[in-house]
């Protein structure tokens, strides 16, 4: 090796080390940016569970009203012989009761005790 080649080698090593450090800093910045973006896009699991719980409760309120109305209508038809009018009338009443229960449970209507959802 010539004298010039030996002198250039430490300079090349320093340049390479500087470029490697700069590349490491840029990769770290990109990784932090990607993690921040992922956290921002990731939904809140607690909020999802709460929303699902509310949805199941409200659908249960509605279905219970319709099923109860249908059961009462079927019983009226069976025992009083008003077929099919008892079932039709009580299914409609059950539907209205289900809607009323959903609105009350969601907080759009005041409960029968006169207190709103925030006063309980």
DSSP file (Angstrom, degrees, kcal/mol; ACC not computed):
  #  RESIDUE AA STRUCTURE BP1 BP2  ACC     N-H-->O    O-->H-N    N-H-->O    O-->H-N    TCO  KAPPA ALPHA  PHI   PSI    X-CA   Y-CA   Z-CA
    1    1 A X              0   0    0      0, 0.0     2,-0.1     0, 0.0     0, 0.0   0.000 360.0 360.0 360.0 144.4    0.0    0.0    0.0
    2    2 A X     >  -     0   0    0      1,-0.1     4,-1.5     4,-0.0     0, 0.0  -0.353 360.0-108.6 -83.7 168.7    1.1    3.4   -0.7
    3    3 A X  H  > S+     0   0    0      1,-0.2     4,-1.5     2,-0.2     5,-0.1   0.866 117.2  52.8 -64.6 -38.7    1.6    6.2    1.8
    4    4 A X  H  > S+     0   0    0      1,-0.2     4,-1.9     2,-0.2    -1,-0.2   0.865 105.2  54.6 -67.8 -37.0   -1.5    8.2    0.5
    5    5 A X  H  > S+     0   0    0      1,-0.2     4,-1.2     2,-0.2    -1,-0.2   0.885 107.2  50.5 -66.4 -36.8   -3.8    5.2    0.7
    6    6 A X  H  X S+     0   0    0     -4,-1.5     4,-0.7     1,-0.2    -1,-0.2   0.869 110.6  49.0 -68.3 -36.4   -2.9    4.7    4.4
    7    7 A X  H  X S+     0   0    0     -4,-1.5     4,-0.7     1,-0.2    -1,-0.2   0.838 109.6  52.1 -71.9 -33.2   -3.6    8.3    5.2
    8    8 A X  H  X S+     0   0    0     -4,-1.9     4,-2.4     1,-0.2    -1,-0.2   0.775  94.5  73.0 -74.2 -26.5   -7.0    8.3    3.4
    9    9 A X  H  X S+     0   0    0     -4,-1.2     4,-2.5     1,-0.2     5,-0.2   0.914  95.5  46.8 -60.4 -49.0   -8.2    5.2    5.3
   10   10 A X  H  X S+     0   0    0     -4,-0.7     4,-2.2     1,-0.2    -1,-0.2   0.880 113.1  51.4 -61.6 -35.0   -8.9    6.9    8.7
   11   11 A X  H  X S+     0   0    0     -4,-0.7     4,-2.2     2,-0.2    -1,-0.2   0.911 110.5  47.7 -66.3 -41.7  -10.6    9.7    6.9
   12   12 A X  H  X S+     0   0    0     -4,-2.4     4,-2.6     2,-0.2    -2,-0.2   0.883 110.5  52.5 -66.0 -38.4  -12.9    7.2    5.1
   13   13 A X  H  X S+     0   0    0     -4,-2.5     4,-2.6     2,-0.2    -2,-0.2   0.901 109.5  48.7 -63.7 -41.1  -13.6    5.4    8.3
   14   14 A X  H  X S+     0   0    0     -4,-2.2     4,-2.5     2,-0.2    -2,-0.2   0.924 112.3  48.4 -65.1 -42.9  -14.7    8.6   10.0
   15   15 A X  H  X S+     0   0    0     -4,-2.2     4,-2.5     1,-0.2    -2,-0.2   0.913 112.5  48.8 -61.8 -42.6  -16.9    9.5    7.1
   16   16 A X  H  X S+     0   0    0     -4,-2.6     4,-2.4     2,-0.2    -2,-0.2   0.910 111.4  49.3 -64.6 -42.3  -18.4    6.1    7.1
   17   17 A X  H  X S+     0   0    0     -4,-2.6     4,-2.4     2,-0.2    -2,-0.2   0.896 111.3  49.8 -64.6 -40.0  -19.0    6.2   10.9
   18   18 A X  H  X S+     0   0    0     -4,-2.5     4,-2.4     2,-0.2    -2,-0.2   0.919 111.9  47.4 -64.8 -43.1  -20.7    9.7   10.5
   19   19 A X  H  X S+     0   0    0     -4,-2.5     4,-2.4     1,-0.2    -2,-0.2   0.886 111.7  51.3 -65.0 -37.5  -22.9    8.4    7.7
   20   20 A X  H  X S+     0   0    0     -4,-2.4     4,-2.3     2,-0.2    -2,-0.2   0.905 110.6  48.2 -65.5 -42.0  -23.8    5.4    9.8
   21   21 A X  H  X S+     0   0    0     -4,-2.4     4,-2.3     2,-0.2    -2,-0.2   0.910 111.9  49.5 -63.4 -42.5  -24.7    7.5   12.8
   22   22 A X  H  X S+     0   0    0     -4,-2.4     4,-2.3     1,-0.2    -2,-0.2   0.906 110.5  50.2 -64.1 -41.4  -26.8    9.8   10.6
   23   23 A X  H  X S+     0   0    0     -4,-2.4     4,-2.5     1,-0.2    -1,-0.2   0.912 109.7  51.3 -62.8 -42.2  -28.6    6.8    9.2
   24   24 A X  H  X S+     0   0    0     -4,-2.3     4,-2.2     2,-0.2    -2,-0.2   0.897 110.0  49.5 -61.1 -41.9  -29.3    5.5   12.7
   25   25 A X  H  X S+     0   0    0     -4,-2.3     4,-2.3     2,-0.2    -1,-0.2   0.911 111.9  48.0 -64.4 -42.2  -30.8    8.8   13.8
   26   26 A X  H  X S+     0   0    0     -4,-2.3     4,-2.4     2,-0.2    -2,-0.2   0.903 111.7  49.6 -66.6 -39.7  -33.0    9.0   10.7
   27   27 A X  H  X S+     0   0    0     -4,-2.5     4,-2.5     2,-0.2    -1,-0.2   0.899 110.6  50.4 -65.2 -39.9  -34.2    5.4   11.2
   28   28 A X  H  X S+     0   0    0     -4,-2.2     4,-2.4     2,-0.2    -2,-0.2   0.912 110.8  49.2 -63.1 -42.4  -34.9    6.1   14.9
   29   29 A X  H  X S+     0   0    0     -4,-2.3     4,-2.2     2,-0.2    -2,-0.2   0.912 111.8  48.6 -63.5 -42.4  -36.9    9.2   14.0
   30   30 A X  H  X S+     0   0    0     -4,-2.4     4,-2.5     2,-0.2    -2,-0.2   0.902 111.2  50.6 -63.5 -40.6  -38.9    7.2   11.4
   31   31 A X  H  X S+     0   0    0     -4,-2.5     4,-2.3     2,-0.2    -2,-0.2   0.912 110.9  48.1 -65.0 -42.6  -39.6    4.4   13.9
   32   32 A X  H  X S+     0   0    0     -4,-2.4     4,-2.2     2,-0.2    -1,-0.2   0.896 112.1  50.1 -64.0 -39.7  -40.9    6.9   16.5
   33   33 A X  H  X S+     0   0    0     -4,-2.2     4,-2.3     2,-0.2    -2,-0.2   0.906 110.4  49.6 -64.2 -42.1  -43.1    8.6   13.8
   34   34 A X  H  X S+     0   0    0     -4,-2.5     4,-2.4     2,-0.2    -2,-0.2   0.900 111.1  49.4 -65.2 -40.6  -44.5    5.2   12.8
   35   35 A X  H  X S+     0   0    0     -4,-2.3     4,-2.4     2,-0.2    -2,-0.2   0.900 110.8  50.0 -65.2 -40.3  -45.3    4.3   16.4
   36   36 A X  H  X S+     0   0    0     -4,-2.2     4,-2.0     2,-0.2    -2,-0.2   0.906 111.9  48.1 -64.4 -41.1  -47.0    7.7   17.0
   37   37 A X  H  X S+     0   0    0     -4,-2.3     4,-1.9     2,-0.2    -2,-0.2   0.906 111.3  50.5 -64.9 -41.5  -49.1    7.2   13.9
   38   38 A X  H  X S+     0   0    0     -4,-2.4     4,-1.7     1,-0.2    -2,-0.2   0.904 110.6  48.9 -64.7 -41.1  -50.0    3.6   14.9
   39   39 A X  H  < S+     0   0    0     -4,-2.4    -1,-0.2     1,-0.2    -2,-0.2   0.871 110.7  51.3 -66.0 -36.0  -51.1    4.8   18.4
   40   40 A X  H  < S+     0   0    0     -4,-2.0    -1,-0.2     1,-0.2    -2,-0.2   0.862 115.3  41.4 -68.6 -34.9  -53.2    7.6   16.9
   41   41 A X  H  < S+     0   0    0     -4,-1.9     2,-0.4    -5,-0.1    -2,-0.2   0.701  92.2  99.0 -85.0 -20.0  -54.9    5.2   14.6
   42   42 A X  S  < S-     0   0    0     -4,-1.7     3,-0.0    -5,-0.2    -4,-0.0  -0.534  76.5-125.8 -72.3 124.2  -55.4    2.4   17.1
   43   43 A X        -     0   0    0     -2,-0.4     2,-0.7     1,-0.1    -1,-0.1  -0.301  25.4-102.0 -70.2 155.4  -58.9    2.5   18.6
   44   44 A X     >  -     0   0    0      1,-0.2     4,-1.9     2,-0.0     3,-0.2  -0.678  26.9-154.8 -79.0 116.5  -59.4    2.7   22.3
   45   45 A X  H  > S+     0   0    0     -2,-0.7     4,-2.2     1,-0.2     5,-0.2   0.851  91.9  54.4 -63.9 -36.7  -60.3   -0.8   23.5
   46   46 A X  H  > S+     0   0    0      1,-0.2     4,-2.0     2,-0.2    -1,-0.2   0.884 108.1  49.2 -65.0 -38.6  -62.2    0.4   26.6
   47   47 A X  H  > S+     0   0    0      2,-0.2     4,-2.5    -3,-0.2    -1,-0.2   0.886 109.8  52.1 -68.7 -37.8  -64.4    2.7   24.5
   48   48 A X  H  X S+     0   0    0     -4,-1.9     4,-2.4     2,-0.2    -2,-0.2   0.917 110.3  47.9 -63.8 -43.0  -65.2   -0.2   22.1
   49   49 A X  H  X S+     0   0    0     -4,-2.2     4,-2.3     1,-0.2    -1,-0.2   0.895 112.5  49.3 -65.0 -39.5  -66.2   -2.5   24.9
   50   50 A X  H  X S+     0   0    0     -4,-2.0     4,-2.3     2,-0.2    -2,-0.2   0.908 111.7  48.2 -66.4 -41.8  -68.4    0.2   26.4
   51   51 A X  H  X S+     0   0    0     -4,-2.5     4,-2.4     2,-0.2    -2,-0.2   0.900 112.2  49.1 -65.6 -40.5  -70.0    0.9   23.1
   52   52 A X  H  X S+     0   0    0     -4,-2.4     4,-2.6     2,-0.2     5,-0.2   0.900 110.2  51.9 -65.4 -39.7  -70.7   -2.8   22.5
   53   53 A X  H  X S+     0   0    0     -4,-2.3     4,-2.2     1,-0.2    -2,-0.2   0.921 111.1  46.9 -62.0 -44.8  -72.1   -3.1   26.0
   54   54 A X  H  X S+     0   0    0     -4,-2.3     4,-2.6     2,-0.2     5,-0.2   0.905 111.9  51.1 -64.4 -40.8  -74.5   -0.1   25.4
   55   55 A X  H  X S+     0   0    0     -4,-2.4     4,-2.5     1,-0.2     5,-0.2   0.918 111.2  46.8 -63.3 -43.7  -75.5   -1.6   22.0
   56   56 A X  H  X S+     0   0    0     -4,-2.6     4,-2.1     2,-0.2    -1,-0.2   0.886 112.7  50.5 -66.0 -37.7  -76.3   -5.0   23.4
   57   57 A X  H  X S+     0   0    0     -4,-2.2     4,-2.2    -5,-0.2    -2,-0.2   0.938 112.6  45.7 -64.8 -46.0  -78.3   -3.4   26.3
   58   58 A X  H  X S+     0   0    0     -4,-2.6     4,-2.0     1,-0.2    -2,-0.2   0.898 113.3  48.7 -66.7 -40.1  -80.3   -1.2   23.9
   59   59 A X  H  X S+     0   0    0     -4,-2.5     4,-2.7    -5,-0.2     5,-0.2   0.887 110.6  52.3 -67.7 -35.3  -81.0   -4.1   21.5
   60   60 A X  H  X S+     0   0    0     -4,-2.1     4,-2.4    -5,-0.2    -2,-0.2   0.898 107.3  52.2 -63.4 -40.4  -82.0   -6.3   24.5
   61   61 A X  H  X S+     0   0    0     -4,-2.2     4,-1.6     2,-0.2    -2,-0.2   0.923 113.5  44.1 -60.4 -44.5  -84.5   -3.6   25.7
   62   62 A X  H  X S+     0   0    0     -4,-2.0     4,-2.0     2,-0.2    -2,-0.2   0.945 114.2  47.4 -67.9 -48.4  -86.1   -3.4   22.3
   63   63 A X  H  X S+     0   0    0     -4,-2.7     4,-2.8     1,-0.2     5,-0.3   0.881 108.7  56.0 -62.7 -38.0  -86.3   -7.2   21.7
   64   64 A X  H  X S+     0   0    0     -4,-2.4     4,-2.4    -5,-0.2    -1,-0.2   0.902 107.3  49.5 -62.0 -40.8  -87.7   -7.7   25.2
   65   65 A X  H  X S+     0   0    0     -4,-1.6     4,-2.3     2,-0.2    -1,-0.2   0.921 113.6  44.9 -63.3 -44.3  -90.6   -5.3   24.4
   66   66 A X  H  X S+     0   0    0     -4,-2.0     4,-2.5     2,-0.2    -2,-0.2   0.914 114.9  47.6 -68.3 -42.3  -91.4   -7.0   21.1
   67   67 A X  H  X S+     0   0    0     -4,-2.8     4,-2.6     2,-0.2    -2,-0.2   0.912 112.7  49.0 -65.7 -42.2  -91.2  -10.5   22.6
   68   68 A X  H  X S+     0   0    0     -4,-2.4     4,-2.5    -5,-0.3     5,-0.2   0.926 112.5  48.1 -63.8 -43.6  -93.4   -9.6   25.6
   69   69 A X  H  X S+     0   0    0     -4,-2.3     4,-2.5    -5,-0.2    -2,-0.2   0.913 112.6  48.6 -62.3 -42.4  -96.0   -8.0   23.3
   70   70 A X  H  X S+     0   0    0     -4,-2.5     4,-2.5     2,-0.2    -2,-0.2   0.894 111.4  50.1 -64.2 -40.3  -96.0  -11.0   21.0
   71   71 A X  H  X S+     0   0    0     -4,-2.6     4,-2.2     2,-0.2    -2,-0.2   0.918 112.5  45.8 -64.5 -43.8  -96.4  -13.4   24.0
   72   72 A X  H  X S+     0   0    0     -4,-2.5     4,-2.5     2,-0.2    -2,-0.2   0.913 113.3  50.5 -65.7 -41.0  -99.2  -11.4   25.5
   73   73 A X  H  X S+     0   0    0     -4,-2.5     4,-2.5    -5,-0.2    14,-0.3   0.902 110.4  49.2 -62.7 -41.9 -100.9  -11.2   22.0
   74   74 A X  H  X S+     0   0    0     -4,-2.5     4,-2.5     2,-0.2    -1,-0.2   0.909 111.6  49.5 -63.5 -41.5 -100.6  -14.9   21.5
   75   75 A X  H  X S+     0   0    0     -4,-2.2     4,-2.7     2,-0.2     5,-0.3   0.911 110.8  49.4 -64.6 -41.9 -102.0  -15.6   24.9
   76   76 A X  H  X S+     0   0    0     -4,-2.5     4,-2.5     1,-0.2     6,-0.5   0.925 112.7  48.0 -63.1 -44.0 -105.0  -13.3   24.2
   77   77 A X  H  X S+     0   0    0     -4,-2.5     4,-1.2     3,-0.2     6,-0.5   0.910 114.5  46.6 -61.5 -42.2 -105.6  -15.0   20.9
   78   78 A X  H  < S+     0   0    0     -4,-2.5    -2,-0.2    -5,-0.2    -1,-0.2   0.933 122.3  31.6 -68.1 -46.9 -105.4  -18.4   22.5
   79   79 A X  H  < S+     0   0    0     -4,-2.7    -2,-0.2    -5,-0.2    -3,-0.2   0.773 129.5  33.8 -88.7 -27.5 -107.7  -17.8   25.5
   80   80 A X  H  < S-     0   0    0     -4,-2.5    -3,-0.2    -5,-0.3    -2,-0.2   0.559  96.7-129.3-105.0  -9.5 -110.1  -15.3   24.1
   81   81 A X     <  +     0   0    0     -4,-1.2    -4,-0.2    -5,-0.4    -3,-0.1   0.838  62.0 136.6  69.2  34.0 -110.3  -16.5   20.5
   82   82 A X    >>  -     0   0    0     -6,-0.5     3,-2.0    -5,-0.1     4,-0.6   0.146  43.9-164.2 -96.4  19.8 -109.6  -13.1   18.9
   83   83 A X  T 34  +     0   0    0     -6,-0.5    -9,-0.0     1,-0.3     0, 0.0  -0.144  61.8   0.5 -51.6 135.0 -107.2  -14.5   16.4
   84   84 A X  T 3> S+     0   0    0    -11,-0.0     4,-2.3     0, 0.0    -1,-0.3  -0.895 119.9  70.1 -96.9  12.1 -105.2  -12.7   14.8
   85   85 A X  H <> S+     0   0    0     -3,-2.0     4,-2.7     1,-0.2     5,-0.3   0.854  96.1  53.6 -68.3 -36.0 -106.2   -9.3   16.3
   86   86 A X  H  X S+     0   0    0     -4,-0.6     4,-2.5     1,-0.2     5,-0.2   0.935 112.0  45.6 -62.0 -44.8 -104.7   -9.9   19.8
   87   87 A X  H  > S+     0   0    0    -14,-0.3     4,-2.2     2,-0.2     5,-0.2   0.917 114.4  48.2 -64.9 -43.4 -101.4  -10.8   18.3
   88   88 A X  H  X S+     0   0    0     -4,-2.3     4,-2.0     2,-0.2    -2,-0.2   0.948 115.3  43.8 -62.4 -49.4 -101.4   -7.8   15.9
   89   89 A X  H  X S+     0   0    0     -4,-2.7     4,-2.3     1,-0.2    -2,-0.2   0.928 117.2  44.4 -64.0 -46.5 -102.4   -5.3   18.6
   90   90 A X  H  X S+     0   0    0     -4,-2.5     4,-2.5    -5,-0.3    -1,-0.2   0.803 109.6  55.5 -75.0 -27.0 -100.0   -6.5   21.2
   91   91 A X  H  X S+     0   0    0     -4,-2.2     4,-2.4    -5,-0.2    -1,-0.2   0.919 110.3  46.8 -65.4 -41.7  -97.1   -6.9   18.8
   92   92 A X  H  X S+     0   0    0     -4,-2.0     4,-2.4     2,-0.2    -2,-0.2   0.916 113.3  48.2 -64.4 -41.9  -97.6   -3.2   17.9
   93   93 A X  H  X S+     0   0    0     -4,-2.3     4,-2.5     2,-0.2    -2,-0.2   0.891 111.3  51.0 -64.2 -38.5  -97.8   -2.3   21.6
   94   94 A X  H  X S+     0   0    0     -4,-2.5     4,-2.5     2,-0.2    -2,-0.2   0.890 108.9  51.3 -64.1 -40.0  -94.7   -4.4   22.2
   95   95 A X  H  X S+     0   0    0     -4,-2.4     4,-2.4     2,-0.2    -2,-0.2   0.936 111.8  46.3 -61.6 -47.0  -92.9   -2.5   19.4
   96   96 A X  H  X S+     0   0    0     -4,-2.4     4,-2.5     1,-0.2    -2,-0.2   0.892 112.4  50.7 -63.4 -39.5  -93.8    0.8   20.9
   97   97 A X  H  X S+     0   0    0     -4,-2.5     4,-2.7     2,-0.2    -1,-0.2   0.902 109.4  51.3 -64.3 -40.7  -92.8   -0.3   24.4
   98   98 A X  H  X S+     0   0    0     -4,-2.5     4,-2.2     2,-0.2    -2,-0.2   0.915 111.1  46.8 -62.3 -43.8  -89.4   -1.5   23.0
   99   99 A X  H  X S+     0   0    0     -4,-2.4     4,-2.5     2,-0.2    -2,-0.2   0.920 112.5  50.8 -63.3 -43.2  -88.8    1.9   21.3
  100  100 A X  H  X S+     0   0    0     -4,-2.5     4,-2.3     1,-0.2    -2,-0.2   0.915 110.7  48.9 -59.7 -44.7  -89.9    3.7   24.6
  101  101 A X  H  X S+     0   0    0     -4,-2.7     4,-2.8     2,-0.2    -1,-0.2   0.890 110.9  50.1 -63.7 -40.4  -87.4    1.5   26.6
  102  102 A X  H  X S+     0   0    0     -4,-2.2     4,-2.3     2,-0.2     6,-0.2   0.931 112.0  47.1 -65.0 -44.9  -84.6    2.2   24.2
  103  103 A X  H  X>S+     0   0    0     -4,-2.5     5,-2.3     1,-0.2     6,-1.1   0.898 114.8  46.9 -63.7 -39.6  -85.1    5.9   24.3
  104  104 A X  H ><5S+     0   0    0     -4,-2.3     3,-0.7     4,-0.2    -2,-0.2   0.917 113.8  47.1 -68.0 -43.5  -85.4    5.8   28.1
  105  105 A X  H 3<5S+     0   0    0     -4,-2.8    -2,-0.2     1,-0.2    -1,-0.2   0.834 110.1  53.4 -68.4 -32.5  -82.2    3.7   28.5
  106  106 A X  H 3<5S-     0   0    0     -4,-2.3    -1,-0.2    -5,-0.2    -2,-0.2   0.605 118.3-112.2 -78.2 -11.2  -80.3    5.9   26.0
  107  107 A X  T <<5S+     0   0    0     -3,-0.7    10,-0.2    -4,-0.6    -3,-0.2   0.585  86.0 117.0  94.0  10.2  -81.2    8.9   28.1
  108  108 A X  S   <S+     0   0    0     -5,-2.3     2,-0.3    -6,-0.2    -4,-0.2   0.726  77.3  41.7 -81.9 -21.7  -83.5   10.7   25.6
  109  109 A X  S    S-     0   0    0     -6,-1.1     2,-0.2    -9,-0.1    -2,-0.2  -0.909  92.1-108.1-121.4 151.3  -86.4   10.4   27.9
  110  110 A X        -     0   0    0     -2,-0.3     6,-0.2     1,-0.1    -2,-0.1  -0.517  38.5-111.5 -75.4 147.1  -86.6   10.9   31.7
  111  111 A X    >   -     0   0    0      4,-1.2     3,-1.9    -2,-0.2    -1,-0.1  -0.237  33.3-100.3 -71.2 167.4  -87.1    7.8   33.8
  112  112 A X  T 3  S+     0   0    0      1,-0.3    -1,-0.1     2,-0.1    -2,-0.1   0.677 118.9  67.3 -67.5 -16.6  -90.3    7.3   35.7
  113  113 A X  T 3  S-     0   0    0      2,-0.2    -1,-0.3     1,-0.0     3,-0.1   0.474 112.9-115.6 -81.8  -0.2  -88.8    8.5   38.9
  114  114 A X  S <  S+     0   0    0     -3,-1.9     2,-0.4     1,-0.3    -2,-0.1   0.434  79.1 116.8  85.2  -0.9  -88.5   12.0   37.4
  115  115 A X        -     0   0    0      1,-0.0    -4,-1.2     2,-0.0    -1,-0.3  -0.835  59.5-132.7-103.0 138.4  -84.7   12.1   37.5
  116  116 A X    >>  -     0   0    0     -2,-0.4     3,-0.9    -6,-0.2     4,-0.6  -0.227  36.0 -93.8 -76.8 175.1  -82.6   12.3   34.3
  117  117 A X  T 34 S+     0   0    0      1,-0.2     3,-0.4   -10,-0.2    -1,-0.1   0.813 125.5  50.7 -63.3 -31.0  -79.6   10.0   33.7
  118  118 A X  T 34 S+     0   0    0      1,-0.2    -1,-0.2     2,-0.1    -3,-0.0   0.641 105.2  57.2 -83.1 -11.7  -77.2   12.6   35.1
  119  119 A X  T <4        0   0    0     -3,-0.9    -1,-0.2     1,-0.2    -2,-0.2   0.570 360.0 360.0 -92.0 -10.6  -79.2   13.1   38.3
  120  120 A X     <        0   0    0     -4,-0.6    -1,-0.2    -3,-0.4    -2,-0.1   0.473 360.0 360.0 -78.4 360.0  -79.1    9.4   39.4
